[in-house]
Amino acid sequence: MIFAWIEGNTVFTESKFSGGKKVIHAPVVIFDKNGKKLLEGKTDNKGKFSFKIPKVTDLRIVLNAAMGHKAEWTVPESEIRESGDIVEKKSTADPSGPTTVGLSKEEVKKIIEDSLDKKLRPIVRMMTESKKKGVHPADEPL
């Protein structure tokens, strides 16, 4: 299994076998939505691999683990655009001097909720995919 999420302009991945063992030093290849290879690397001693977002496109992340084990995760372009650090946003501030910004309680709450939604989206997607495959957390032994 490979699981990926975005923080800022970086994609983080974590890889493990179905039994929970970390996938160590396995090749990871990143492709764009047209199948063009953008970059490659290897998982570390903890099964992790991260990279700067190379292009604003769907990113298909392919893990090639030992003995033919292979896993994929797609980071949709929409999530990359929502990360905020990739797409330039036009500033409406006056560049001639400093500005003071005051946020209401509702605005702060919305910012926090949006951030949580963004960070939890891959987890929700993974759970949805697991349900489609017939895997349910209650089925797992404790």
Salt bridges, closest charged atoms under 4 A:
GLU14 OE2 - LYS16 NZ 3.87
GLU14 OE2 - LYS22 NZ 3.67
ASP32 OD2 - LYS55 NZ 3.08
GLU40 OE2 - LYS37 NZ 2.76
GLU72 OE2 - ARG60 NH1 3.33
GLU77 OE1 - LYS33 NZ 3.25
GLU77 OE2 - ARG81 NH2 2.94
GLU79 OE2 - ARG125 NH1 2.93
GLU82 OE1 - ARG121 NH1 2.85
ASP114 OD2 - LYS110 NZ 3.11
GLU129 OE2 - ARG125 NE 3.85
